[in-house]
Amino acid sequence: MAISKMEKVTIISPKCEEEKILRIMQDLQNIEMVDSVTELNNQYQTKRFDVINLDENRQKEDELNQLQSRIQKALNYLTVHISKVPELLNETQTFSEFEKELDFETIQDLLNQVNNWQQKEKSITDEIDEIRVEIENLRQWQYLTVNPNETKRSKYLRSVLVDFSLTVKETLLEKVEEFSTLFEVVYESQSRQYAFIVFLEKDEELMKELVSTYGLNVMDYTYDQAPKEVFETLETRLVTLKKEKEEIIKQVSTQHQMVNPLKMAEESVLAEIDRIHVKEMLAEYKDLTVIRGWIESDRAESFEKNVRAQLTSDLPVLMTFDETTQTEDVPTALKNNKLVKPFESLTEMYSLPKYGELDPTPLLTPFYMVFFGMMVADVGYGLLMLVGTLLLSKKKTLRRGVRNFISLFKILSVPVMIWGLIYGSFFGLSLPFHVLSPTEDMNSILILSVCFGMIQLLVGLLINGIQLVKKKDYLKSVSESFAWQGILIGAVLLVLGNIVLKNEGLKNAGLILFVISSVLIILVPMITNKSKGKGLAQGVYSFYGITGYIGDLVSYTRLMALGISGGSIAGAFNMLVGFMPPVAKFTVGIALIIVLHALNIFLSLLSAYVHGARLQYVEYFGKFFQGGGRKFSPFKPKEKHIDFKVDK
């Protein structure tokens, strides 16, 4: 349970083996690549090494990006039309096993088929949109049975389709009657009138004057049939196109089997793009390729065996592993057992430890379990958590991150049930037995919460002191750790001797320990500082930090507050349903109690998760943990759609 020891691996191989080695590394997922060109040129103080085939790599990357874009568009199109998109099984095969199943000729056929559906649907959609616009333009003229363009073949007649405001209707009609041979109202709305006007060719200038004077809108009619016939034809065509589109969508909606092959193809393409990016980090020297990276020490031997076993060429490949003496740029990889590993996410949310620093995950795990259980504290809620997480963990399509999160709550369900038994709570109902009653023993629970806080603070200070001793910073370990422990323990003895047990021996021991520890906190900075006055001021200011410890201890009272509030809310929900009449109680009441308890479970778990983490980050980590480490990021497939199994 610590931070994995890292080594720098260097691989020197012929260029012909470069792609093969990168594929093996991507499959094994245990090397974090470094910029070999920059590192080696800096090491030798001269530019001996170059990037490999940069132009060729960029051209290949462009081709792959285009292919990936096609696959992504096809997947987006399928997922829109398929109601339940299938998922890939996770961690069932390695990346090399996965790639053996791919057939890109079949993938190209799938892409072409999906593209045909897309083009057909787009073409139909565009035509539907155009027809709808035409229908809207003809909607007011749909009852006209005469083709306005017929008058164009007449030597003496002309016609026009116009619409105008009803405010000018009466005066307009008077003017039109002076020369019009026909004025037919086709449609009238609340504010406008639509009319078909036939007039003599000699009166065309008069018609233009009316259009200008009365603000008439003249429709440019371009069809060879009467508006009614055109309108009916368009509506019939619209119905036909909608059916054709529905047929395509119906056909696409059944193509579930196409989704996963396309996902697999995209995963492979993304992995190849990543290999091209990594090639820009490799160094070229004559006919050789130099690859450098970080690897966990306990995986170095198996990595070398795997690489040599999979290389088929007789050409020699040199591989060296060097222990690191620096800590600045070394990545951090946490290594914990199955119980502690799910809690690594909590550490990562705060900050990873630097390489060479202590991994705080095993040190926060027991405290977080106790605190989380105390803040939820219900046997029924714990059982639901356990059953729910057990059922979810059997789903093989869950991603690795989700699976780890589920494992965390599976573990946390145990302390929730234990504290539920201690409080005697089952879905807000009081069990016939309990150790502490949330209603009768509130003071005891409050004291217990503060005691847990005291223990965690003492542990945090102890860890800090041990780390400082290991660095041979003995005086600092006294002033920043052991003396503060003395103050806290002395304060506890004073309370016990003076208030609880009324024991003068305990009281005096606590007072002596408190005074000695206080003096050490003030004097040690004077000893270590060249300026005694400045050291004294620093010591006094450090001692003022005792107010911070009081605030820290008060923070732990939330363990009591959240645990009691969650149980009280659950009890109130039960009481609310209990007041209902029998008929309502066993009908609406059942549904209501399920919804209310579901809400309370969610809020209780969320509160416990957040406040439990806060106690670790602020009160606990602040005593010994610095963080600021960089996460170990091995070269691996993108894993956009699937998590690959890793052979360790």
C-alpha positions as CSV (number, residue, x, y, z in Angstrom):
1,M,0.0,0.0,0.0
2,A,2.2,2.7,-1.3
3,I,3.3,4.6,-4.3
4,S,4.8,2.4,-7.0
5,K,8.5,2.7,-7.5
6,M,9.3,4.1,-11.0
7,E,12.2,3.3,-13.4
8,K,13.2,5.0,-16.7
9,V,13.1,2.5,-19.6
10,T,15.1,3.1,-22.7
11,I,14.5,1.0,-25.9
12,I,16.9,1.2,-28.8
13,S,15.6,-0.7,-31.8
14,P,15.9,-0.8,-35.6
15,K,13.3,1.5,-37.4
16,C,11.6,-1.5,-38.9
17,E,10.5,-2.7,-35.4
18,E,9.2,0.7,-34.3
19,E,5.5,0.1,-35.1
20,K,5.5,-3.4,-33.6
21,I,7.0,-2.2,-30.4
22,L,4.5,0.7,-30.1
23,R,1.6,-1.7,-30.6
24,I,3.0,-4.0,-27.9
25,M,3.4,-1.0,-25.5
26,Q,-0.1,0.2,-26.3
27,D,-1.5,-3.3,-25.5
28,L,0.4,-3.7,-22.3
29,Q,-0.4,-0.2,-21.0
30,N,2.5,0.2,-18.7
31,I,4.8,2.8,-20.2
32,E,4.4,6.6,-19.9
33,M,6.1,8.1,-22.9
34,V,8.6,11.0,-22.5
35,D,9.9,13.3,-25.2
36,S,13.0,11.3,-26.2
37,V,14.3,13.9,-28.6
38,T,14.3,16.8,-26.2
39,E,15.5,14.7,-23.3
40,L,18.4,13.1,-25.1
41,N,19.5,16.3,-26.9
42,N,19.5,18.0,-23.5
43,Q,21.4,15.1,-22.0
44,Y,24.2,15.2,-24.6
45,Q,24.2,19.0,-25.0
46,T,24.0,18.7,-28.7
47,K,21.3,18.1,-31.4
48,R,22.1,14.5,-32.3
49,F,18.5,13.2,-32.4
50,D,15.6,14.1,-34.7
51,V,11.8,13.4,-34.8
52,I,10.9,10.4,-37.0
53,N,9.1,10.9,-40.3
54,L,7.2,14.0,-39.3
55,D,5.6,14.8,-42.7
56,E,4.7,11.2,-43.3
57,N,3.1,11.0,-39.9
58,R,1.0,14.1,-40.4
59,Q,-0.3,12.9,-43.8
60,K,-1.3,9.5,-42.3
61,E,-2.9,11.3,-39.3
62,D,-5.1,13.4,-41.7
63,E,-6.3,10.2,-43.4
64,L,-7.1,8.6,-40.1
65,N,-8.9,11.7,-38.9
66,Q,-11.1,11.7,-42.0
67,L,-11.9,8.0,-41.4
68,Q,-12.7,8.6,-37.7
69,S,-14.9,11.5,-38.7
70,R,-16.9,9.2,-41.1
71,I,-17.3,6.6,-38.4
72,Q,-18.4,9.2,-35.8
73,K,-21.0,10.6,-38.2
74,A,-22.3,7.1,-38.9
75,L,-22.5,6.3,-35.2
76,N,-24.3,9.5,-34.4
77,Y,-26.8,8.8,-37.2
78,L,-27.4,5.2,-36.0
79,T,-27.7,6.2,-32.3
80,V,-30.3,8.8,-33.2
81,H,-32.6,6.3,-34.8
82,I,-31.9,3.2,-32.7
83,S,-33.9,3.2,-29.5
84,K,-31.6,1.0,-27.4
85,V,-28.0,1.3,-28.5
86,P,-26.0,-1.8,-27.7
87,E,-22.9,-1.5,-25.5
88,L,-19.6,-3.3,-25.7
89,L,-18.5,-5.7,-22.9
90,N,-15.7,-4.2,-20.9
91,E,-12.4,-5.8,-19.8
92,T,-13.0,-9.1,-21.6
93,Q,-10.1,-8.9,-24.0
94,T,-6.8,-7.2,-24.5
95,F,-6.3,-4.6,-27.2
96,S,-4.3,-7.0,-29.3
97,E,-7.1,-9.6,-29.1
98,F,-9.6,-6.9,-29.9
99,E,-7.8,-5.7,-33.1
100,K,-7.6,-9.3,-34.4
101,E,-11.4,-9.3,-34.7
102,L,-11.5,-6.2,-36.8
103,D,-12.2,-6.4,-40.6
104,F,-11.9,-2.9,-42.2
105,E,-13.4,-4.1,-45.5
106,T,-16.6,-4.9,-43.7
107,I,-16.4,-1.6,-41.9
108,Q,-16.1,0.2,-45.2
109,D,-19.2,-1.6,-46.4
110,L,-21.1,-0.6,-43.2
111,L,-20.0,3.0,-43.6
112,N,-21.2,3.1,-47.3
113,Q,-24.5,1.6,-46.3
114,V,-25.0,4.1,-43.5
115,N,-24.0,6.9,-45.8
116,N,-26.6,5.8,-48.4
117,W,-29.3,6.0,-45.7
118,Q,-28.1,9.4,-44.6
119,Q,-28.0,10.8,-48.1
120,K,-31.5,9.4,-49.0
121,E,-33.0,10.7,-45.7
122,K,-31.3,14.1,-46.2
123,S,-32.5,14.3,-49.8
124,I,-36.1,13.5,-48.8
125,T,-35.9,15.9,-45.8
126,D,-34.7,18.7,-48.1
127,E,-37.5,18.0,-50.6
128,I,-40.1,17.9,-47.7
129,D,-38.8,21.3,-46.5
130,E,-39.1,22.8,-50.0
131,I,-42.6,21.4,-50.5
132,R,-43.8,22.7,-47.1
133,V,-42.6,26.2,-48.1
134,E,-44.5,25.9,-51.4
135,I,-47.6,24.7,-49.6
136,E,-47.4,27.6,-47.3
137,N,-47.1,30.0,-50.2
138,L,-50.1,28.5,-51.9
139,R,-52.2,28.0,-48.9
140,Q,-54.4,31.1,-49.4
141,W,-54.8,30.3,-53.1
142,Q,-55.7,26.6,-52.8
143,Y,-59.3,27.1,-53.7
144,L,-58.6,28.9,-57.0
145,T,-59.5,26.5,-59.8
146,V,-58.2,28.7,-62.7
147,N,-54.6,28.9,-63.8
148,P,-53.7,32.6,-63.7
149,N,-51.1,32.0,-66.4
150,E,-53.8,31.2,-69.0
151,T,-54.2,34.9,-69.7
152,K,-50.6,35.1,-71.0
153,R,-51.8,33.3,-74.1
154,S,-54.6,35.9,-74.6
155,K,-54.1,38.9,-76.8
156,Y,-56.5,41.1,-74.9
157,L,-56.6,39.8,-71.3
158,R,-54.2,39.9,-68.4
159,S,-54.5,38.6,-64.8
160,V,-52.9,39.0,-61.4
161,L,-53.0,37.4,-57.9
162,V,-52.9,40.0,-55.2
163,D,-53.4,40.4,-51.5
164,F,-54.0,43.6,-49.6
165,S,-55.1,45.1,-46.3
166,L,-58.8,45.1,-45.5
167,T,-58.5,48.8,-44.6
168,V,-58.2,49.7,-48.3
169,K,-60.8,47.1,-49.5
170,E,-63.7,49.4,-50.2
171,T,-61.8,52.1,-52.1
172,L,-59.8,49.5,-54.0
173,L,-63.0,47.8,-55.1
174,E,-64.4,51.0,-56.4
175,K,-61.2,51.7,-58.5
176,V,-61.0,48.1,-59.8
177,E,-64.6,48.2,-60.9
178,E,-63.7,51.0,-63.3
179,F,-61.6,48.7,-65.5
180,S,-61.6,45.1,-64.2
181,T,-63.5,42.4,-66.1
182,L,-63.3,40.0,-63.1
183,F,-62.5,40.4,-59.4
184,E,-62.7,37.1,-57.5
185,V,-62.0,36.8,-53.7
186,V,-60.2,33.6,-53.1
187,Y,-59.5,33.9,-49.4
188,E,-60.0,36.4,-46.6
189,S,-58.2,36.5,-43.2
190,Q,-58.8,38.8,-40.3
191,S,-56.5,41.5,-41.7
192,R,-56.0,40.7,-45.5
193,Q,-57.9,39.7,-48.6
194,Y,-56.6,37.5,-51.4
195,A,-58.0,38.1,-54.8
196,F,-57.7,37.0,-58.5
197,I,-58.1,39.9,-60.9
198,V,-58.6,39.7,-64.6
199,F,-58.4,42.9,-66.7
200,L,-57.9,44.1,-70.2
201,E,-54.4,44.4,-71.6
202,K,-55.0,48.1,-72.3
203,D,-55.6,48.7,-68.5
204,E,-52.3,47.2,-67.4
205,E,-50.8,50.6,-66.5
206,L,-53.9,51.4,-64.4
207,M,-53.4,48.1,-62.6
208,K,-49.7,48.9,-61.9
209,E,-50.9,52.3,-60.5
210,L,-53.3,50.5,-58.1
211,V,-50.6,48.2,-57.0
212,S,-48.4,51.1,-56.0
213,T,-51.1,53.3,-54.6
214,Y,-52.8,50.7,-52.3
215,G,-49.8,48.6,-51.4
216,L,-50.9,45.4,-53.2
217,N,-48.7,42.4,-52.9
218,V,-48.5,40.7,-56.3
219,M,-47.8,37.0,-56.3
220,D,-45.4,35.6,-58.9
221,Y,-47.2,32.5,-60.0
222,T,-44.9,30.1,-61.8
223,Y,-46.9,26.9,-62.1
224,D,-48.6,25.5,-65.2
225,Q,-51.7,24.3,-63.3
226,A,-54.4,25.9,-61.3
227,P,-53.5,26.6,-57.6
228,K,-56.0,24.0,-56.4
229,E,-54.4,21.3,-58.6
230,V,-50.9,22.3,-57.6
231,F,-51.8,22.4,-53.9
232,E,-53.3,18.9,-54.0
233,T,-50.3,17.5,-56.0
234,L,-47.9,19.0,-53.4
235,E,-49.8,17.5,-50.4
236,T,-49.9,14.1,-52.1
237,R,-46.2,14.3,-52.7
238,L,-45.6,15.3,-49.1
239,V,-47.4,12.3,-47.8
240,T,-45.4,10.0,-50.1
241,L,-42.1,11.5,-49.0
242,K,-43.0,11.2,-45.4
243,K,-43.7,7.5,-45.9
244,E,-40.4,7.0,-47.7
245,K,-38.6,8.7,-44.8
246,E,-40.4,6.6,-42.3
247,E,-39.4,3.5,-44.2
248,I,-35.7,4.5,-44.1
249,I,-35.9,5.3,-40.4
250,K,-37.7,2.1,-39.7
251,Q,-35.0,0.2,-41.5
252,V,-32.2,2.0,-39.7
253,S,-33.8,1.5,-36.3
254,T,-33.4,-2.3,-36.7
255,Q,-29.6,-2.2,-37.4
256,H,-28.4,-2.8,-33.9
257,Q,-25.7,-5.1,-35.1
258,M,-24.0,-2.3,-37.0
259,V,-23.2,-0.2,-33.9
260,N,-20.6,-2.2,-32.0
261,P,-18.4,-3.0,-35.1
262,L,-18.3,0.8,-35.9
263,K,-17.4,1.5,-32.2
264,M,-14.6,-1.1,-32.4
265,A,-13.4,0.4,-35.7
266,E,-13.3,3.9,-34.1
267,E,-11.4,2.6,-31.1
268,S,-8.8,1.1,-33.5
269,V,-8.5,4.3,-35.5
270,L,-8.1,6.4,-32.4
271,A,-5.4,4.0,-31.1
272,E,-3.5,4.4,-34.4
273,I,-3.8,8.2,-34.2
274,D,-2.3,8.0,-30.7
275,R,0.6,5.9,-32.0
276,I,1.3,8.6,-34.6
277,H,1.3,11.2,-31.9
278,V,3.7,9.1,-29.8
279,K,6.0,8.7,-32.8
280,E,6.7,12.5,-32.5
281,M,8.1,11.8,-29.1
282,L,10.6,9.1,-30.4
283,A,14.2,9.9,-31.3
284,E,15.8,9.0,-34.6
285,Y,19.6,8.3,-34.7
286,K,20.9,7.0,-38.0
287,D,18.9,3.7,-38.6
288,L,17.8,3.4,-35.0
289,T,14.8,4.4,-33.0
290,V,15.1,5.4,-29.4
291,I,12.0,5.1,-27.1
292,R,12.1,6.4,-23.5
293,G,9.5,6.4,-20.8
294,W,8.5,5.7,-17.2
295,I,7.5,2.2,-16.0
296,E,6.6,0.8,-12.6
297,S,9.5,-1.3,-11.3
298,D,7.5,-4.4,-10.6
299,R,6.3,-4.5,-14.2
300,A,9.7,-4.0,-15.9
301,E,10.7,-7.6,-16.1
302,S,7.3,-8.8,-17.5
303,F,7.3,-5.9,-20.0
304,E,10.7,-6.9,-21.3
305,K,9.7,-10.6,-21.6
306,N,6.5,-9.6,-23.4
307,V,8.3,-7.4,-25.9
308,R,11.0,-9.9,-26.7
309,A,8.5,-12.7,-27.0
310,Q,6.4,-10.8,-29.5
311,L,9.2,-9.5,-31.7
312,T,9.7,-11.9,-34.6
313,S,12.8,-10.2,-36.2
314,D,16.3,-11.5,-35.5
315,L,17.5,-7.9,-35.3
316,P,18.8,-7.0,-31.8
317,V,16.7,-4.7,-29.5
318,L,18.5,-3.0,-26.5
319,M,16.4,-2.4,-23.4
320,T,17.6,-0.8,-20.2
321,F,15.9,0.1,-16.9
322,D,17.4,2.8,-14.7
323,E,16.4,3.7,-11.2
324,T,15.4,7.4,-10.8
325,T,17.1,9.7,-8.3
326,Q,14.9,12.7,-9.0
327,T,11.3,13.3,-7.9
328,E,10.3,16.5,-9.7
329,D,9.1,15.0,-13.0
330,V,8.5,11.4,-11.9
331,P,4.8,10.4,-12.3
332,T,2.8,9.0,-9.4
333,A,1.1,5.6,-9.6
334,L,-0.9,4.5,-6.5
335,K,-0.8,0.8,-5.6
336,N,-3.3,-0.4,-3.0
337,N,-5.2,-3.6,-2.2
338,K,-8.8,-4.3,-3.3
339,L,-10.3,-2.7,-0.1
340,V,-8.3,0.5,-0.3
341,K,-8.2,0.9,-4.1
342,P,-11.8,2.3,-4.5
343,F,-10.8,5.1,-2.1
344,E,-8.1,6.3,-4.4
345,S,-10.7,8.4,-6.2
346,L,-11.0,10.5,-3.0
347,T,-7.3,11.1,-2.9
348,E,-7.2,12.0,-6.6
349,M,-10.0,14.5,-6.2
350,Y,-7.8,16.4,-3.7
351,S,-4.4,15.9,-5.2
352,L,-2.1,13.0,-5.9
353,P,1.0,12.7,-3.7
354,K,4.3,13.6,-5.2
355,Y,6.6,10.8,-6.1
356,G,8.5,9.8,-2.9
357,E,5.7,11.2,-0.7
358,L,3.4,9.1,1.5
359,D,0.2,7.8,-0.1
360,P,-2.6,9.0,2.2
361,T,-5.2,6.6,0.8
362,P,-4.7,3.8,3.2
363,L,-4.7,6.3,6.0
364,L,-8.0,8.0,5.1
365,T,-9.8,4.7,4.3
366,P,-10.7,3.6,7.9
367,F,-11.7,7.1,8.9
368,Y,-13.8,7.7,5.8
369,M,-15.6,4.4,6.3
370,V,-16.4,5.2,10.0
371,F,-17.5,8.8,9.2
372,F,-19.6,7.9,6.2
373,G,-21.4,5.1,8.1
374,M,-22.0,7.4,11.1
375,M,-23.6,10.1,8.8
376,V,-26.0,7.7,7.1
377,A,-26.5,5.2,9.9
378,D,-29.5,3.1,8.8
379,V,-29.6,-0.7,8.4
380,G,-32.2,-0.5,5.6
381,Y,-30.3,2.1,3.6
382,G,-27.1,0.1,4.0
383,L,-28.9,-3.1,2.8
384,L,-30.2,-1.2,-0.3
385,M,-26.7,0.1,-1.0
386,L,-25.3,-3.4,-0.8
387,V,-27.9,-5.1,-2.9
388,G,-27.9,-2.3,-5.5
389,T,-24.1,-2.3,-5.9
390,L,-24.0,-6.1,-6.0
391,L,-26.5,-6.1,-8.8
392,L,-24.9,-3.3,-10.7
393,S,-21.4,-4.8,-10.4
394,K,-22.6,-7.9,-12.4
395,K,-23.3,-5.7,-15.4
396,K,-20.4,-6.4,-17.8
397,T,-20.9,-3.2,-19.9
398,L,-20.0,-0.9,-17.0
399,R,-17.0,1.3,-17.6
400,R,-14.0,1.0,-15.3
401,G,-14.5,4.4,-13.6
402,V,-18.2,3.6,-12.8
403,R,-17.2,0.1,-11.6
404,N,-14.7,1.6,-9.1
405,F,-17.3,4.1,-7.9
406,I,-19.8,1.2,-7.4
407,S,-17.1,-0.7,-5.5
408,L,-16.6,2.3,-3.2
409,F,-20.3,2.4,-2.2
410,K,-20.4,-1.4,-1.9
411,I,-17.7,-1.2,0.8
412,L,-19.3,1.8,2.4
413,S,-22.6,-0.1,2.8
414,V,-21.0,-2.1,5.6
415,P,-20.3,0.7,8.0
416,V,-23.7,2.2,7.2
417,M,-25.4,-1.0,8.4
418,I,-23.1,-1.3,11.4
419,W,-23.9,2.3,12.5
420,G,-27.6,1.6,11.7
421,L,-27.4,-1.2,14.3
422,I,-25.7,1.0,16.8
423,Y,-28.4,3.7,16.3
424,G,-31.1,1.0,16.0
425,S,-32.5,2.5,12.8
426,F,-34.2,0.6,9.9
427,F,-35.7,2.9,7.2
428,G,-36.3,5.4,10.0
429,L,-38.0,2.8,12.2
430,S,-36.6,2.1,15.7
431,L,-35.2,-1.4,16.1
432,P,-35.9,-3.2,19.5
433,F,-32.2,-2.9,20.3
434,H,-29.6,-0.1,20.0
435,V,-26.4,1.0,21.6
436,L,-27.0,4.7,21.2
437,S,-30.3,6.4,20.7
438,P,-30.3,9.4,18.3
439,T,-33.1,11.0,20.4
440,E,-32.0,10.2,23.9
441,D,-28.2,10.0,23.6
442,M,-27.5,13.1,21.5
443,N,-24.8,14.4,23.9
444,S,-23.0,11.1,23.9
445,I,-23.1,11.0,20.1
446,L,-21.7,14.6,20.0
447,I,-18.9,13.6,22.4
448,L,-18.2,10.5,20.3
449,S,-18.0,12.6,17.1
450,V,-15.5,15.0,18.7
451,C,-13.5,12.0,20.0
452,F,-13.3,10.6,16.5
453,G,-12.1,14.0,15.3
454,M,-9.5,14.1,18.1
455,I,-8.2,10.6,17.1
456,Q,-7.9,11.6,13.4
457,L,-6.1,14.8,14.2
458,L,-3.6,13.0,16.5
459,V,-3.0,10.4,13.7
460,G,-2.4,13.1,11.2
461,L,0.1,14.9,13.4
462,L,1.8,11.6,14.2
463,I,2.2,10.9,10.5
464,N,3.6,14.3,9.9
465,G,6.0,13.9,12.8
466,I,7.3,10.5,11.5
467,Q,7.8,12.0,8.0
468,L,9.9,14.9,9.5
469,V,11.9,12.5,11.6
470,K,12.7,10.4,8.5
471,K,14.0,13.6,6.9
472,K,16.1,14.1,10.1
473,D,14.3,17.4,10.8
474,Y,13.9,16.6,14.5
475,L,13.2,20.1,15.9
476,K,10.6,20.8,13.2
477,S,8.9,17.4,14.0
478,V,8.6,18.6,17.6
479,S,7.2,22.1,16.9
480,E,4.9,21.1,14.1
481,S,3.8,17.6,15.2
482,F,4.6,16.1,18.6
483,A,4.2,19.3,20.6
484,W,0.7,19.8,19.1
485,Q,-0.1,16.2,20.0
486,G,1.0,17.0,23.5
487,I,-1.4,20.0,23.6
488,L,-4.3,18.0,22.4
489,I,-3.7,15.1,24.7
490,G,-3.0,17.5,27.6
491,A,-6.3,19.2,26.9
492,V,-8.1,15.8,27.0
493,L,-6.5,14.9,30.3
494,L,-7.4,18.2,31.8
495,V,-11.1,17.7,30.8
496,L,-11.1,14.2,32.1
497,G,-9.4,15.0,35.4
498,N,-11.2,18.3,36.1
499,I,-14.8,17.6,34.8
500,V,-15.4,13.9,34.1
501,L,-13.4,11.8,36.6
502,K,-12.5,14.6,39.1
503,N,-9.0,13.2,39.4
504,E,-6.2,15.6,40.5
505,G,-3.5,13.3,39.1
506,L,-5.0,13.4,35.6
507,K,-5.6,17.1,35.8
508,N,-2.0,17.9,36.8
509,A,-0.6,15.5,34.2
510,G,-2.7,17.2,31.5
511,L,-1.7,20.7,32.7
512,I,2.0,19.8,32.7
513,L,1.8,18.2,29.3
514,F,-0.1,21.2,27.9
515,V,2.3,23.8,29.3
516,I,5.5,21.9,28.2
517,S,4.1,21.4,24.7
518,S,3.1,25.1,24.5
519,V,6.6,26.2,25.5
520,L,8.1,23.9,22.9
521,I,5.9,25.3,20.1
522,I,7.1,28.8,21.0
523,L,10.8,28.1,21.7
524,V,11.7,25.7,18.9
525,P,11.4,28.5,16.2
526,M,13.7,30.6,18.3
527,I,16.3,27.9,18.3
528,T,16.1,27.2,14.6
529,N,15.9,30.9,13.5
530,K,19.0,33.1,13.4
531,S,17.0,36.1,14.5
532,K,15.7,35.2,18.0
533,G,13.1,38.0,18.0
534,K,11.8,36.9,14.7
535,G,11.8,33.3,15.9
536,L,9.9,34.2,19.0
537,A,7.3,36.0,17.0
538,Q,7.0,33.0,14.7
539,G,6.6,30.7,17.7
540,V,3.9,32.9,19.2
541,Y,2.1,33.1,15.9
542,S,2.3,29.3,15.6
543,F,0.8,28.8,19.0
544,Y,-2.1,31.0,18.0
545,G,-2.9,28.1,15.6
546,I,-4.6,26.4,18.6
547,T,-7.8,28.3,17.6
548,G,-7.6,26.4,14.3
549,Y,-7.6,23.1,16.2
550,I,-10.7,24.1,18.1
551,G,-12.4,24.8,14.8
552,D,-11.2,21.5,13.4
553,L,-12.8,19.6,16.4
554,V,-16.0,21.6,16.0
555,S,-16.2,20.5,12.3
556,Y,-16.5,16.9,13.4
557,T,-19.8,17.6,15.1
558,R,-21.3,17.2,11.6
559,L,-20.9,13.5,12.1
560,M,-23.6,13.7,14.8
561,A,-25.7,16.3,13.1
562,L,-26.0,14.6,9.7
563,G,-26.6,11.1,11.2
564,I,-29.4,12.3,13.5
565,S,-31.0,14.6,10.8
566,G,-31.2,11.8,8.2
567,G,-32.8,9.4,10.7
568,S,-35.2,12.1,11.9
569,I,-36.3,12.9,8.4
570,A,-36.8,9.2,7.7
571,G,-38.9,8.9,10.9
572,A,-40.9,12.0,9.9
573,F,-41.7,10.4,6.5
574,N,-42.9,7.2,8.2
575,M,-45.1,9.3,10.6
576,L,-46.6,11.2,7.7
577,V,-47.7,8.1,5.9
578,G,-48.8,6.5,9.2
579,F,-51.3,9.3,9.7
580,M,-53.1,8.4,6.4
581,P,-56.3,6.4,6.4
582,P,-55.9,2.6,5.9
583,V,-57.0,2.7,2.3
584,A,-54.7,5.6,1.4
585,K,-51.8,4.1,3.5
586,F,-51.7,0.9,1.5
587,T,-52.2,2.5,-1.9
588,V,-50.8,6.1,-2.3
589,G,-48.9,5.7,0.9
590,I,-46.7,2.9,-0.4
591,A,-45.7,4.9,-3.5
592,L,-45.2,8.0,-1.4
593,I,-43.0,6.3,1.2
594,I,-40.8,4.8,-1.6
595,V,-40.4,8.2,-3.2
596,L,-39.7,10.0,0.1
597,H,-37.2,7.4,1.3
598,A,-35.5,7.4,-2.1
599,L,-35.1,11.2,-1.8
600,N,-33.7,10.8,1.8
601,I,-31.3,8.1,0.7
602,F,-30.0,10.3,-2.1
603,L,-29.5,13.3,0.1
604,S,-28.0,11.3,3.0
605,L,-25.5,9.6,0.7
606,L,-24.6,12.9,-1.1
607,S,-24.1,14.7,2.2
608,A,-22.0,11.9,3.7
609,Y,-19.9,11.7,0.6
610,V,-19.2,15.4,0.4
611,H,-18.8,16.1,4.1
612,G,-16.8,12.9,4.7
613,A,-14.4,14.1,2.0
614,R,-14.2,17.6,3.4
615,L,-13.2,16.3,6.8
616,Q,-10.3,14.4,5.1
617,Y,-9.2,17.2,2.9
618,V,-9.4,20.1,5.4
619,E,-8.9,18.7,8.9
620,Y,-6.9,15.6,8.2
621,F,-4.7,16.2,5.1
622,G,-3.8,19.6,6.3
623,K,-1.8,18.1,9.1
624,F,0.6,16.0,7.0
625,F,-0.2,15.9,3.2
626,Q,1.2,18.2,0.6
627,G,0.2,16.6,-2.7
628,G,0.8,18.1,-6.1
629,G,1.9,14.9,-7.8
630,R,1.4,14.1,-11.5
631,K,-0.6,11.1,-12.3
632,F,1.1,8.2,-14.1
633,S,-0.5,8.1,-17.6
634,P,0.6,5.1,-19.5
635,F,0.5,4.9,-23.3
636,K,-2.7,3.0,-24.1
637,P,-5.7,2.9,-26.4
638,K,-8.1,5.8,-26.2
639,E,-10.8,3.6,-24.6
640,K,-13.6,5.8,-25.8
641,H,-16.1,3.0,-26.1
642,I,-14.5,0.1,-24.2
643,D,-12.1,-0.7,-21.4
644,F,-9.5,-3.2,-22.4
645,K,-8.1,-6.0,-20.1
646,V,-4.5,-5.5,-19.1
647,D,-2.2,-8.4,-18.6
648,K,-0.1,-7.7,-15.6
